[in-house]
Amino acid sequence: MDKNTLLLVTNNGLGRADVALQHKLAIKYFALLLENGTLPGAIAFYTDGVKLIVDGSPVLESLSALEKCGVTLIVCSTCLEYYGLSGQVKVGIVGGMPDIIEAQVRAEKVISL
């Protein structure tokens, strides 16, 4: 991956499985991105994906570290409001669908997780 890559996170973890397994996979995935230095330019969180950037998320530490390394974290405000999570955001920039679309258009590669 490189700075021209956008990751889309639409689940409360990775894949479609029990939440515990989804979280375990997300923990490993984000830790390996940091460890290997294979950083995307941005990660967009929407639908259930916004649950990973709020209080209690098992990947907050990794996401915070990714943000400190220059990865832009875009969080869907509509989704946060829908789930009643607006006041619990711990990392990222709260934006809207136009911000996510702009990131998709700018990216050379878009990967959906």
MOSUL-V75473 format. One record per pair of residues at least 6 apart in sequence whose ideal C-beta (glycine too) atoms are under 8 Angstrom apart, sorted by the first residue. I is the first residue (numbers start at 0). J is the second residue. D is the distance in whole Angstrom. If there is no record, write none. Layout:
i: <I | I>
j: <J | J>
d: <D | D>
This chain:
i: <0 | 0 | 0 | 0 | 0 | 0 | 1 | 1 | 1 | 2 | 2 | 2 | 3 | 3 | 3 | 3 | 3 | 4 | 4 | 4 | 4 | 4 | 4 | 4 | 5 | 5 | 5 | 5 | 5 | 5 | 5 | 5 | 5 | 5 | 5 | 5 | 6 | 6 | 6 | 6 | 6 | 6 | 6 | 7 | 7 | 7 | 7 | 7 | 7 | 7 | 7 | 7 | 8 | 8 | 8 | 8 | 8 | 8 | 8 | 9 | 9 | 9 | 9 | 9 | 9 | 9 | 10 | 10 | 10 | 10 | 10 | 11 | 11 | 11 | 11 | 11 | 11 | 11 | 12 | 12 | 12 | 12 | 12 | 12 | 12 | 12 | 13 | 13 | 13 | 13 | 13 | 14 | 14 | 14 | 15 | 16 | 22 | 22 | 25 | 25 | 25 | 26 | 26 | 26 | 28 | 29 | 29 | 29 | 29 | 30 | 31 | 32 | 32 | 32 | 32 | 33 | 33 | 33 | 33 | 38 | 38 | 38 | 38 | 39 | 39 | 40 | 40 | 40 | 40 | 40 | 41 | 41 | 41 | 41 | 41 | 41 | 42 | 42 | 42 | 42 | 42 | 42 | 43 | 43 | 43 | 43 | 43 | 43 | 43 | 44 | 44 | 44 | 44 | 44 | 44 | 44 | 44 | 45 | 45 | 45 | 45 | 45 | 46 | 46 | 48 | 48 | 49 | 49 | 49 | 49 | 49 | 49 | 50 | 50 | 50 | 51 | 51 | 51 | 52 | 52 | 52 | 52 | 52 | 52 | 52 | 52 | 53 | 53 | 53 | 53 | 53 | 54 | 54 | 56 | 56 | 59 | 59 | 62 | 62 | 62 | 63 | 63 | 65 | 66 | 66 | 66 | 71 | 71 | 72 | 72 | 72 | 73 | 73 | 73 | 73 | 73 | 73 | 74 | 74 | 74 | 74 | 74 | 75 | 75 | 75 | 75 | 76 | 76 | 76 | 76 | 77 | 77 | 79 | 79 | 79 | 85 | 92 | 103>
j: <32 | 37 | 38 | 39 | 108 | 110 | 38 | 39 | 40 | 38 | 39 | 40 | 40 | 105 | 106 | 107 | 108 | 39 | 40 | 106 | 107 | 108 | 109 | 110 | 39 | 40 | 41 | 42 | 43 | 102 | 103 | 105 | 106 | 108 | 109 | 110 | 39 | 41 | 42 | 43 | 110 | 111 | 112 | 42 | 43 | 45 | 48 | 99 | 109 | 110 | 111 | 112 | 42 | 43 | 44 | 45 | 48 | 51 | 112 | 44 | 45 | 46 | 47 | 48 | 111 | 112 | 21 | 46 | 47 | 48 | 112 | 18 | 21 | 22 | 47 | 48 | 50 | 51 | 18 | 20 | 21 | 22 | 23 | 24 | 25 | 51 | 21 | 24 | 25 | 28 | 112 | 20 | 21 | 24 | 21 | 24 | 57 | 58 | 51 | 57 | 58 | 57 | 58 | 61 | 112 | 58 | 61 | 62 | 65 | 61 | 37 | 38 | 39 | 61 | 65 | 61 | 64 | 65 | 68 | 65 | 68 | 69 | 70 | 70 | 110 | 70 | 71 | 102 | 105 | 106 | 70 | 71 | 72 | 73 | 102 | 106 | 62 | 65 | 70 | 71 | 72 | 73 | 73 | 74 | 75 | 98 | 99 | 102 | 103 | 51 | 52 | 72 | 73 | 74 | 75 | 78 | 91 | 74 | 75 | 78 | 96 | 99 | 75 | 78 | 75 | 78 | 74 | 75 | 78 | 79 | 82 | 84 | 56 | 82 | 84 | 58 | 59 | 62 | 59 | 62 | 72 | 74 | 88 | 89 | 90 | 91 | 79 | 84 | 87 | 88 | 89 | 87 | 89 | 62 | 89 | 89 | 90 | 72 | 90 | 91 | 89 | 90 | 72 | 72 | 90 | 91 | 92 | 102 | 90 | 91 | 92 | 91 | 92 | 94 | 98 | 99 | 102 | 88 | 91 | 92 | 93 | 94 | 94 | 95 | 96 | 99 | 85 | 93 | 94 | 95 | 95 | 96 | 85 | 88 | 93 | 93 | 98 | 109>
d: <8 | 5 | 7 | 5 | 8 | 8 | 8 | 8 | 7 | 7 | 7 | 4 | 6 | 8 | 6 | 4 | 6 | 4 | 6 | 6 | 7 | 5 | 8 | 6 | 6 | 6 | 5 | 7 | 6 | 5 | 6 | 8 | 4 | 7 | 5 | 7 | 5 | 7 | 4 | 7 | 5 | 8 | 6 | 8 | 5 | 8 | 8 | 8 | 6 | 7 | 5 | 7 | 6 | 7 | 5 | 8 | 4 | 6 | 5 | 8 | 6 | 5 | 6 | 5 | 7 | 8 | 6 | 8 | 5 | 6 | 7 | 6 | 6 | 8 | 4 | 7 | 4 | 6 | 6 | 7 | 2 | 5 | 8 | 6 | 5 | 7 | 6 | 4 | 5 | 6 | 5 | 7 | 6 | 6 | 8 | 8 | 5 | 7 | 7 | 7 | 5 | 6 | 6 | 7 | 7 | 5 | 4 | 6 | 7 | 5 | 8 | 6 | 8 | 8 | 7 | 6 | 6 | 6 | 7 | 7 | 6 | 7 | 5 | 6 | 8 | 7 | 7 | 8 | 8 | 7 | 7 | 4 | 7 | 6 | 5 | 7 | 8 | 7 | 6 | 7 | 5 | 7 | 4 | 8 | 8 | 8 | 5 | 6 | 8 | 6 | 6 | 7 | 7 | 5 | 6 | 8 | 7 | 8 | 4 | 5 | 8 | 6 | 8 | 6 | 8 | 8 | 6 | 6 | 5 | 5 | 7 | 6 | 7 | 7 | 7 | 5 | 8 | 7 | 7 | 6 | 7 | 5 | 6 | 6 | 5 | 5 | 8 | 5 | 4 | 6 | 6 | 4 | 6 | 8 | 7 | 5 | 6 | 6 | 5 | 7 | 7 | 5 | 7 | 5 | 5 | 7 | 7 | 7 | 6 | 3 | 7 | 7 | 6 | 5 | 5 | 6 | 6 | 6 | 4 | 7 | 5 | 7 | 7 | 7 | 7 | 7 | 7 | 5 | 6 | 5 | 7 | 7 | 5 | 7 | 7 | 8 | 8 | 6>
